[in-house]
Every structure is written in structure tokens, then in C-alpha cells.
Amino acid sequence: MSETQYTPDHEWVRTDGDVATIGITEFAQAALGDVVFVDLPGVGRSFASGEAIGEIESTKSVGELIAPAAGEVVEVNDEVAGDPTLVNSAAEGDGWLVKVRFSEQPALLDEAAYRELTD
């Protein structure tokens, strides 16, 4: 599995072969507050770069899961769908949201560049 990379939309991406796991960062989770509901896309759904492919609802607001590049959903985290509070306790671990296969290379930030964005 690759090192964690980030999007300017506060999502993390870890690539393993041709499949990338995506979730929201701890920074995004803290800004949202307690996550109470997630709406995840169906497996097989194709998406364009920049498209909203899911929603994360919290006690404060609703955020969108934005695709960093075009591709297709290959797996969703059913545990998070059943218990969205996993995002609160493990946003960058067991609280991952979707696994995708990108059809183009996403433009991602390394950890140092992402930390500059959030400081």
C-alpha cells in the first residue's frame, strides 16, 4: 500500500495496485463535527473528476465526497454505512468510505503540502 496522499478537498487517498481507498481527513472530520450519516455511491458507479460521489452528514453540516479524478467505484465501506460514527473515531483508518479504480491520474498532495493547506 502506498503512502497517504491528500486532496485540497480534505480527503485522503491510499493506492494499492490499481485500487485507491478514499476517506475524509481528520481535519475534515473535526470541521464537520460528529458524523451521523453517510450516503455512499453504488459499486460500479462511474464518476468524473470533481464530481460529488457521496455525502457526509454531521451534527453541524453536510459535506460532499469529491472524486479527485475520473474512475469507477469498486467497493464501499458497508461498516461505515451501517455505523457512520466510525468516521468520527477512525477517519483515516477503519472509517474509509470508498475504494475506486481511477481511469486517470489524480493530482494529489503529499503530507507536507497538505499540512501547509491546513495550518
DSSP file (Angstrom, degrees, kcal/mol; ACC not computed):
  #  RESIDUE AA STRUCTURE BP1 BP2  ACC     N-H-->O    O-->H-N    N-H-->O    O-->H-N    TCO  KAPPA ALPHA  PHI   PSI    X-CA   Y-CA   Z-CA
    1    1 A M              0   0    0      0, 0.0    15,-0.2     0, 0.0     3,-0.1   0.000 360.0 360.0 360.0 142.3    0.0    0.0    0.0
    2    2 A S        -     0   0    0     13,-2.7     3,-0.1     1,-0.2     2,-0.0  -0.201 360.0 -84.0 -79.9 171.7    1.3    3.5   -0.9
    3    3 A E        -     0   0    0      1,-0.1    12,-0.4    11,-0.1     2,-0.3  -0.317  57.9 -89.6 -66.6 159.9    1.8    6.4    1.4
    4    4 A T        -     0   0    0     10,-0.1   107,-0.3    -3,-0.1     2,-0.3  -0.569  46.5-174.2 -75.8 133.0   -1.2    8.5    2.2
    5    5 A Q  E     -A   13   0A   0      8,-2.5     8,-2.8    -2,-0.3     2,-0.3  -0.777   9.4-143.1-120.1 169.8   -1.8   11.4   -0.2
    6    6 A Y  E     -AB  12 109A   0    103,-2.5   103,-3.4    -2,-0.3     6,-0.2  -0.879   5.9-137.9-136.3 159.9   -4.4   14.1    0.1
    7    7 A T    >   -     0   0    0      4,-2.1     3,-1.6    -2,-0.3     4,-0.3  -0.804  32.2-116.1-110.4 159.1   -6.8   16.3   -1.9
    8    8 A P  T 3  S+     0   0    0      0, 0.0    -1,-0.1     0, 0.0   100,-0.0   0.674 114.9  68.6 -64.6 -14.6   -7.4   20.0   -1.4
    9    9 A D  T 3  S-     0   0    0     57,-0.1    57,-0.1     2,-0.1    -3,-0.0   0.236 122.1-104.1 -88.5  13.0  -11.0   18.9   -0.5
   10   10 A H  S <  S+     0   0    0     -3,-1.6    15,-2.4     1,-0.3     2,-0.3   0.885  77.5 132.1  67.9  42.9   -9.7   17.3    2.7
   11   11 A E  E     - C   0  24A   0     -4,-0.3    -4,-2.1    13,-0.3     2,-0.3  -0.912  47.3-139.2-116.8 150.7   -9.8   13.7    1.5
   12   12 A W  E     -AC   6  23A   0     11,-2.5    11,-1.6    -2,-0.3     2,-0.4  -0.831  13.9-162.4-107.4 152.0   -7.0   11.1    1.9
   13   13 A V  E     -AC   5  22A   0     -8,-2.8    -8,-2.5    -2,-0.3     2,-0.4  -0.997   8.8-176.8-136.6 128.2   -6.1    8.6   -0.8
   14   14 A R  E     - C   0  21A   0      7,-2.2     7,-3.1    -2,-0.4     2,-0.4  -0.993  15.6-152.4-125.4 124.9   -4.1    5.4   -0.4
   15   15 A T  E     - C   0  20A   0     -2,-0.4   -13,-2.7   -12,-0.4     2,-0.4  -0.806  15.6-179.8-102.4 135.2   -3.3    3.4   -3.6
   16   16 A D  E >  S- C   0  19A   0      3,-3.2     3,-1.7    -2,-0.4     2,-0.4  -0.910  70.6 -49.2-130.8 102.4   -2.7   -0.4   -3.6
   17   17 A G  T 3  S-     0   0    0     -2,-0.4   -15,-0.0     1,-0.2    -2,-0.0  -0.580 122.5 -22.6  68.2-124.7   -2.1   -1.6   -7.1
   18   18 A D  T 3  S+     0   0    0     -2,-0.4     2,-0.5    -3,-0.1    84,-0.4   0.293 122.8  88.0-101.9  10.6   -4.8   -0.1   -9.3
   19   19 A V  E <   -C   16   0A   0     -3,-1.7    -3,-3.2    82,-0.2     2,-0.4  -0.926  58.7-161.3-113.3 132.7   -7.3    0.4   -6.5
   20   20 A A  E     -CD  15 100A   0     80,-3.0    80,-2.9    -2,-0.5     2,-0.4  -0.935   8.4-146.7-114.0 133.2   -7.4    3.6   -4.3
   21   21 A T  E     -CD  14  99A   0     -7,-3.1    -7,-2.2    -2,-0.4     2,-0.4  -0.830  20.5-166.3 -95.8 134.6   -9.0    3.8   -0.9
   22   22 A I  E     +CD  13  98A   0     76,-3.0    75,-2.6    -2,-0.4    76,-1.7  -0.961  18.4 146.8-127.5 139.7  -10.6    7.2   -0.1
   23   23 A G  E     -C   12   0A   0    -11,-1.6   -11,-2.5    -2,-0.4     2,-0.3  -0.902  48.0 -85.6-150.7 180.0  -11.8    8.8    3.1
   24   24 A I  E     -C   11   0A   0     71,-0.4   -13,-0.3    -2,-0.3   -14,-0.1  -0.692  46.3-112.0 -93.1 151.4  -12.1   12.2    4.7
   25   25 A T     >  -     0   0    0    -15,-2.4     4,-2.5    -2,-0.3     5,-0.2  -0.286  24.0-110.9 -76.2 163.9   -9.1   13.5    6.7
   26   26 A E  H  > S+     0   0    0      1,-0.2     4,-2.4     2,-0.2     5,-0.2   0.842 121.1  58.2 -61.2 -32.9   -9.2   14.0   10.5
   27   27 A F  H  > S+     0   0    0      2,-0.2     4,-2.0     1,-0.2    -1,-0.2   0.933 107.9  45.2 -61.3 -46.3   -9.1   17.8    9.7
   28   28 A A  H  > S+     0   0    0    -18,-0.2     4,-2.5     1,-0.2    -2,-0.2   0.905 112.0  51.8 -64.3 -41.8  -12.3   17.4    7.7
   29   29 A Q  H  X S+     0   0    0     -4,-2.5     4,-2.3     1,-0.2    -1,-0.2   0.916 109.8  49.0 -62.6 -42.3  -13.9   15.3   10.4
   30   30 A A  H  < S+     0   0    0     -4,-2.4    -1,-0.2     1,-0.2    -2,-0.2   0.887 112.1  48.9 -64.4 -38.5  -13.1   17.8   13.1
   31   31 A A  H  < S+     0   0    0     -4,-2.0    -2,-0.2     1,-0.2    -1,-0.2   0.879 114.4  45.6 -68.3 -37.5  -14.5   20.7   10.9
   32   32 A L  H  < S-     0   0    0     -4,-2.5    28,-0.8     1,-0.2    29,-0.4   0.860 100.2-148.4 -71.8 -35.6  -17.7   18.7   10.3
   33   33 A G     <  +     0   0    0     -4,-2.3     2,-0.4    -5,-0.2    -1,-0.2  -0.608  58.0   1.4  91.5-162.1  -18.2   17.6   13.9
   34   34 A D  S    S-     0   0    0     -2,-0.2    25,-1.6    -4,-0.1     2,-0.3  -0.432  74.5-136.0 -66.1 117.4  -19.9   14.3   14.8
   35   35 A V  E     +G   58   0B   0     -2,-0.4    23,-0.3    23,-0.2    53,-0.2  -0.582  30.9 168.9 -73.9 131.1  -20.7   12.4   11.6
   36   36 A V  E     +     0   0B   0     21,-2.8     2,-0.3     1,-0.3    22,-0.2   0.536  60.8  19.6-120.5 -14.2  -24.2   10.9   11.9
   37   37 A F  E     -G   57   0B   0     20,-1.7    20,-3.2    47,-0.2     2,-0.4  -0.976  54.4-165.6-157.9 141.5  -24.9    9.7    8.3
   38   38 A V  E     -G   56   0B   0     -2,-0.3     2,-0.6    43,-0.3    18,-0.2  -0.995   7.6-158.4-128.8 140.5  -23.1    8.8    5.1
   39   39 A D  E     -G   55   0B   0     16,-2.7    16,-2.0    -2,-0.4    -2,-0.0  -0.944  22.1-172.5-115.8 105.9  -24.6    8.4    1.6
   40   40 A L        -     0   0    0     -2,-0.6    14,-0.2    14,-0.2    36,-0.1  -0.699  22.9-109.0-103.7 152.2  -22.1    6.3   -0.4
   41   41 A P        -     0   0    0      0, 0.0     2,-0.2     0, 0.0    -1,-0.1  -0.256  38.6 -97.7 -73.2 163.9  -22.3    5.5   -4.1
   42   42 A G    >   -     0   0    0      1,-0.1     3,-1.8     2,-0.0    31,-0.3  -0.508  43.1 -95.5 -78.8 150.5  -23.1    2.1   -5.5
   43   43 A V  T 3  S+     0   0    0      1,-0.2    31,-0.2    -2,-0.2    -1,-0.1  -0.434 113.3  30.8 -62.4 137.0  -20.4   -0.3   -6.6
   44   44 A G  T 3  S+     0   0    0     29,-2.9     2,-0.3     1,-0.3    -1,-0.2   0.282  83.9 141.6  94.6  -9.5  -19.9    0.0  -10.4
   45   45 A R    <   -     0   0    0     -3,-1.8    28,-2.5    27,-0.1    -1,-0.3  -0.492  41.9-145.5 -69.9 129.3  -20.8    3.7  -10.5
   46   46 A S  E     -E   72   0A   0     -2,-0.3     2,-0.3    26,-0.2    26,-0.2  -0.650  20.8-176.0 -89.6 152.2  -18.6    5.7  -12.8
   47   47 A F  E     -E   71   0A   0     24,-2.4    24,-2.1    -2,-0.3     2,-0.2  -0.983  20.4-125.3-148.7 157.4  -17.7    9.3  -12.0
   48   48 A A    >   -     0   0    0     -2,-0.3     3,-1.9    22,-0.2    19,-0.2  -0.615  45.6 -82.5 -98.0 160.4  -15.9   12.3  -13.4
   49   49 A S  T 3  S+     0   0    0      1,-0.3    21,-0.1    -2,-0.2    -1,-0.1  -0.424 118.2  17.5 -60.2 132.5  -13.1   14.3  -11.8
   50   50 A G  T 3  S+     0   0    0     17,-3.2    -1,-0.3     1,-0.3     2,-0.2   0.404  93.6 136.3  85.0  -2.7  -14.5   16.8   -9.4
   51   51 A E    <   -     0   0    0     -3,-1.9    16,-2.9    16,-0.2     2,-0.5  -0.535  61.5-115.8 -79.7 142.9  -17.9   15.1   -9.2
   52   52 A A  E     + H   0  66B   0     14,-0.2    14,-0.2    -2,-0.2     3,-0.1  -0.677  36.1 174.0 -74.7 122.2  -19.6   14.6   -5.8
   53   53 A I  E     +     0   0B   0     12,-3.3     2,-0.3    -2,-0.5    13,-0.1   0.346  61.2   1.4-113.6   4.5  -19.8   10.8   -5.2
   54   54 A G  E     - H   0  65B   0     11,-0.7    11,-2.8   -14,-0.2     2,-0.4  -0.974  62.6-124.2-174.6 169.0  -21.1   10.8   -1.7
   55   55 A E  E     -GH  39  64B   0    -16,-2.0   -16,-2.7    -2,-0.3     2,-0.5  -0.969   8.0-158.9-129.0 146.1  -22.3   12.9    1.2
   56   56 A I  E     -GH  38  63B   0      7,-3.3     7,-3.2    -2,-0.4     2,-0.4  -0.978  14.2-162.9-123.3 116.0  -21.2   13.0    4.8
   57   57 A E  E     +GH  37  62B   0    -20,-3.2   -21,-2.8    -2,-0.5   -20,-1.7  -0.835  12.5 174.1-103.9 136.5  -23.8   14.5    7.2
   58   58 A S  E     -G   35   0B   0      3,-3.1   -23,-0.2    -2,-0.4   -25,-0.1  -0.702  50.3 -94.0-126.5-179.4  -22.8   15.7   10.7
   59   59 A T  S    S+     0   0    0    -25,-1.6   -26,-0.1    -2,-0.2   -24,-0.1   0.693 125.6  37.6 -68.9 -17.3  -24.5   17.4   13.5
   60   60 A K  S    S-     0   0    0    -28,-0.8     2,-0.3     1,-0.3    -1,-0.2   0.808 125.0 -30.1-101.2 -38.6  -23.2   20.7   12.1
   61   61 A S        -     0   0    0    -29,-0.4    -3,-3.1    -5,-0.0     2,-0.4  -0.909  57.1 -93.0-164.3-177.0  -23.4   20.4    8.3
   62   62 A V  E     -H   57   0B   0     -2,-0.3     2,-0.3    -5,-0.2    -5,-0.2  -0.982  35.1-171.0-119.4 129.9  -23.4   18.3    5.2
   63   63 A G  E     -H   56   0B   0     -7,-3.2    -7,-3.3    -2,-0.4     2,-0.3  -0.848  15.5-129.5-117.3 157.1  -20.1   17.7    3.2
   64   64 A E  E     -H   55   0B   0     -2,-0.3     2,-0.7    -9,-0.2    -9,-0.3  -0.809  11.3-131.2-106.0 147.0  -19.6   16.1   -0.1
   65   65 A L  E     -H   54   0B   0    -11,-2.8   -12,-3.3    -2,-0.3   -11,-0.7  -0.879  32.2-156.8 -91.3 112.9  -17.1   13.4   -1.1
   66   66 A I  E     -H   52   0B   0     -2,-0.7   -14,-0.2   -14,-0.2   -57,-0.1  -0.808  14.0-125.1-101.8 128.9  -15.4   14.8   -4.2
   67   67 A A        -     0   0    0    -16,-2.9   -17,-3.2    -2,-0.5   -16,-0.2  -0.564  11.8-155.3 -71.1 124.6  -13.7   12.5   -6.7
   68   68 A P  S    S+     0   0    0      0, 0.0    39,-0.6     0, 0.0     2,-0.3   0.617  77.4   1.5 -76.8 -11.1  -10.1   13.6   -7.3
   69   69 A A  S    S-     0   0    0    -21,-0.2   -19,-0.1    37,-0.2   -18,-0.1  -0.967  91.9 -78.7-163.4 164.4  -10.1   12.0  -10.7
   70   70 A A  S    S+     0   0    0     -2,-0.3    33,-2.6   -21,-0.1    34,-0.9  -0.353  70.5 105.2 -68.7 151.4  -12.4   10.1  -13.1
   71   71 A G  E     -EF  47 102A   0    -24,-2.1   -24,-2.4    31,-0.3     2,-0.3  -0.969  59.6 -75.5 172.2-154.8  -13.0    6.4  -12.4
   72   72 A E  E     -EF  46 101A   0     29,-1.8    29,-2.6    -2,-0.3     2,-0.4  -0.999  34.0-115.7-142.3 140.0  -15.3    3.7  -11.0
   73   73 A V  E     + F   0 100A   0    -28,-2.5   -29,-2.9    -2,-0.3    27,-0.3  -0.611  31.3 172.8 -74.5 128.5  -16.4    2.7   -7.5
   74   74 A V  E     +     0   0A   0     25,-3.0     2,-0.3     1,-0.4    26,-0.2   0.587  65.4   5.0-111.3 -17.1  -15.2   -0.9   -6.8
   75   75 A E  E     - F   0  99A   0     24,-1.7    24,-3.1   -33,-0.1    -1,-0.4  -0.961  56.9-154.0-163.0 146.7  -16.1   -1.2   -3.1
   76   76 A V  E     - F   0  98A   0     -2,-0.3     2,-1.3    22,-0.2    22,-0.2  -0.911  34.0-108.7-120.0 155.1  -17.9    0.8   -0.4
   77   77 A N     >  -     0   0    0     20,-2.4     4,-2.0    -2,-0.3     3,-0.4  -0.682  32.8-176.3 -84.7  94.6  -17.3    0.5    3.3
   78   78 A D  H  > S+     0   0    0     -2,-1.3     4,-2.1     1,-0.2    -1,-0.2   0.797  80.3  62.0 -62.4 -29.3  -20.5   -1.2    4.5
   79   79 A E  H  > S+     0   0    0      2,-0.2     4,-1.9     1,-0.2    -1,-0.2   0.912 106.7  44.1 -63.8 -41.0  -19.4   -0.9    8.1
   80   80 A V  H  4 S+     0   0    0     -3,-0.4    -2,-0.2     2,-0.2    -1,-0.2   0.879 109.8  55.9 -70.1 -37.8  -19.4    2.9    7.8
   81   81 A A  H  < S+     0   0    0     -4,-2.0   -43,-0.3     1,-0.2    -2,-0.2   0.892 115.4  39.0 -60.0 -38.1  -22.7    2.8    6.0
   82   82 A G  H  < S+     0   0    0     -4,-2.1    -2,-0.2     1,-0.2    -1,-0.2   0.771 133.9  22.4 -81.5 -28.0  -24.2    0.9    9.0
   83   83 A D    ><  +     0   0    0     -4,-1.9     3,-2.1    -5,-0.2    -1,-0.2  -0.661  64.2 179.3-141.8  80.7  -22.3    2.9   11.7
   84   84 A P  T >  S+     0   0    0      0, 0.0     3,-1.8     0, 0.0     4,-0.5   0.675  72.6  81.0 -59.7 -17.3  -21.2    6.3   10.4
   85   85 A T  T >> S+     0   0    0      1,-0.3     4,-1.5     2,-0.2     3,-0.6   0.678  72.6  78.9 -65.8 -13.8  -19.7    7.1   13.8
   86   86 A L  H <> S+     0   0    0     -3,-2.1     4,-2.4     1,-0.2    -1,-0.3   0.833  86.6  59.8 -58.5 -31.2  -16.6    5.0   12.6
   87   87 A V  H <> S+     0   0    0     -3,-1.8     4,-0.5     1,-0.2    -1,-0.2   0.864 102.7  52.3 -65.1 -34.4  -15.7    8.2   10.7
   88   88 A N  H <4 S+     0   0    0     -3,-0.6     3,-0.3    -4,-0.5    -1,-0.2   0.893 118.6  33.9 -67.8 -39.9  -15.5   10.1   14.0
   89   89 A S  H  < S+     0   0    0     -4,-1.5    -2,-0.2     1,-0.2    -1,-0.2   0.710 137.1  16.9 -91.4 -21.6  -13.2    7.6   15.7
   90   90 A A  H ><> +     0   0    0     -4,-2.4     5,-2.6    -5,-0.2     3,-2.0  -0.277  65.2 155.8-149.2  55.5  -11.1    6.5   12.7
   91   91 A A  T 3<5S+     0   0    0     -4,-0.5   -67,-0.2     1,-0.3    -3,-0.1   0.846  84.7  38.0 -54.9 -37.9  -11.4    8.9    9.8
   92   92 A E  T 3 5S+     0   0    0    -69,-0.1    -1,-0.3    -3,-0.1     2,-0.1   0.063 128.7  27.8-105.0  25.6   -8.1    8.0    8.4
   93   93 A G  T X 5S+     0   0    0     -3,-2.0     3,-1.3    -6,-0.1    -3,-0.1  -0.057 129.7   1.9-141.4-113.3   -8.3    4.2    9.2
   94   94 A D  T 3 5S+     0   0    0      1,-0.3    -3,-0.1    -8,-0.1   -14,-0.1   0.621 118.9  73.4 -64.5 -12.0  -11.4    2.0    9.5
   95   95 A G  T 3 < +     0   0    0     -5,-2.6   -71,-0.4    -9,-0.3    -1,-0.3   0.169  67.0 138.6 -88.0  18.5  -13.6    5.0    8.7
   96   96 A W    <   -     0   0    0     -3,-1.3   -73,-0.3   -73,-0.1   -16,-0.2  -0.207  39.8-156.5 -58.7 157.8  -12.6    4.9    5.0
   97   97 A L        +     0   0    0    -75,-2.6   -20,-2.4     1,-0.3     2,-0.3   0.863  55.0   0.5-108.0 -53.4  -15.5    5.5    2.6
   98   98 A V  E     -DF  22  76A   0    -76,-1.7   -76,-3.0   -22,-0.2     2,-0.4  -0.947  47.2-141.5-140.3 157.9  -14.9    4.0   -0.9
   99   99 A K  E     +DF  21  75A   0    -24,-3.1   -25,-3.0    -2,-0.3   -24,-1.7  -0.986  32.2 179.5-117.0 134.7  -12.4    2.1   -3.0
  100  100 A V  E     -DF  20  73A   0    -80,-2.9   -80,-3.0    -2,-0.4     2,-0.5  -0.868  31.6-136.1-132.5 161.6  -12.1    3.2   -6.6
  101  101 A R  E     - F   0  72A   0    -29,-2.6   -29,-1.8    -2,-0.3     2,-0.2  -0.971  30.9-142.9-116.7 111.4  -10.3    2.4   -9.8
  102  102 A F  E     - F   0  71A   0     -2,-0.5   -31,-0.3   -84,-0.4   -32,-0.1  -0.488  13.6-161.7 -75.6 142.6   -9.2    5.7  -11.4
  103  103 A S  S    S+     0   0    0    -33,-2.6     2,-0.3    -2,-0.2   -32,-0.2   0.415  82.4  30.7 -99.1  -1.8   -9.2    6.0  -15.2
  104  104 A E  S    S-     0   0    0    -34,-0.9    -1,-0.1     0, 0.0    -2,-0.0  -0.963  97.9 -91.3-147.0 161.1   -6.9    9.0  -15.0
  105  105 A Q        -     0   0    0     -2,-0.3     2,-0.1    -3,-0.1   -35,-0.1  -0.626  41.6-135.7 -78.2 122.3   -4.1   10.0  -12.6
  106  106 A P        -     0   0    0      0, 0.0     2,-0.8     0, 0.0   -37,-0.2  -0.475  13.9-121.8 -75.1 149.3   -5.4   12.2   -9.8
  107  107 A A        +     0   0    0    -39,-0.6     2,-0.3    -2,-0.1    -2,-0.0  -0.829  46.4 175.3 -88.8 109.6   -3.5   15.4   -8.8
  108  108 A L        -     0   0    0     -2,-0.8     2,-0.3  -101,-0.1  -101,-0.2  -0.780  27.2-126.6-120.3 160.0   -2.7   14.7   -5.1
  109  109 A L  B     -B    6   0A   0   -103,-3.4  -103,-2.5    -2,-0.3     2,-0.1  -0.786  20.2-128.5-102.1 145.1   -0.8   16.5   -2.3
  110  110 A D     >  -     0   0    0     -2,-0.3     4,-2.3  -105,-0.2     5,-0.2  -0.355  40.2 -93.6 -80.1 175.6    1.9   14.9   -0.2
  111  111 A E  H  > S+     0   0    0   -107,-0.3     4,-2.7     1,-0.2     5,-0.2   0.889 124.2  51.8 -60.7 -41.6    1.6   15.2    3.6
  112  112 A A  H  > S+     0   0    0      1,-0.2     4,-1.9     2,-0.2    -1,-0.2   0.919 111.7  46.3 -62.8 -43.9    3.8   18.3    3.8
  113  113 A A  H  > S+     0   0    0      1,-0.2     4,-1.5     2,-0.2    -1,-0.2   0.885 113.3  49.7 -66.3 -38.2    1.8   20.1    1.2
  114  114 A Y  H  X S+     0   0    0     -4,-2.3     4,-1.6     2,-0.2    -2,-0.2   0.913 108.2  52.7 -66.9 -41.4   -1.5   19.1    2.8
  115  115 A R  H  X S+     0   0    0     -4,-2.7     4,-1.3     1,-0.2    -1,-0.2   0.878 106.5  54.0 -62.1 -37.2   -0.3   20.3    6.2
  116  116 A E  H  < S+     0   0    0     -4,-1.9     3,-0.2     1,-0.2    -1,-0.2   0.892 107.4  51.9 -61.1 -38.7    0.6   23.7    4.7
  117  117 A L  H  < S+     0   0    0     -4,-1.5    -1,-0.2     1,-0.2    -2,-0.2   0.840 115.0  40.6 -65.4 -34.5   -3.0   23.9    3.4
  118  118 A T  H  <        0   0    0     -4,-1.6    -1,-0.2     1,-0.2    -2,-0.2   0.551 360.0 360.0 -96.7  -8.2   -4.5   23.1    6.8
  119  119 A D     <        0   0    0     -4,-1.3    -1,-0.2    -3,-0.2    -2,-0.1   0.476 360.0 360.0 -82.7 360.0   -2.2   25.2    9.0
